[in-house]
């Protein structure tokens, strides 16, 4: 379905929420291109019909892992504003920017569906109230969580291999 057909006036009457996050301060410092790509989603909202002053940028979770929403104030604000009906669309470069924890992601999807809030990522616009869109968004969330698990397993495996060889070094507290 054409993304312009999903965006209705009722969505445009509410805000467009752009959520920006990178997992670590090192990424924030060294991966400026990722931040530029995320901020550029603002242009997609304008192209879909939102006025510039309607775009709410939430970027105070920079350097915070997406593994849990517990300490991410920006994500908590996003969920709250969606639940209160302030958001017509939630934008993120990819699902992992929003949540790498499938429980947090599914909760956000449910609230978006109930509040009639669309979701936009790099691939398109989705309506969480639509079965097919929700299925695809759910799959993206599951893949994002699995990716985090695989990354952690690789890192742990590397540390264990070094330890077995007696080559693991770590600074003392």
Secondary structure, DSSP 8 states (H G I E B T S, - for coil): --HHHH--HHHHTSEEEEE---SSHHHHHH-HHHHHHHHTHHHHHHHHT--GGGEEEE-TTTT--SS-STT-HHHHHHHHHHHTT-EEEEE-SSHHHH-SSHHHHHHHHHHHHHHT-EEEETTEEEETTSHHHHHHHHHHHHHHHHHHHHHHHHHHHHHHHHHHHT-------
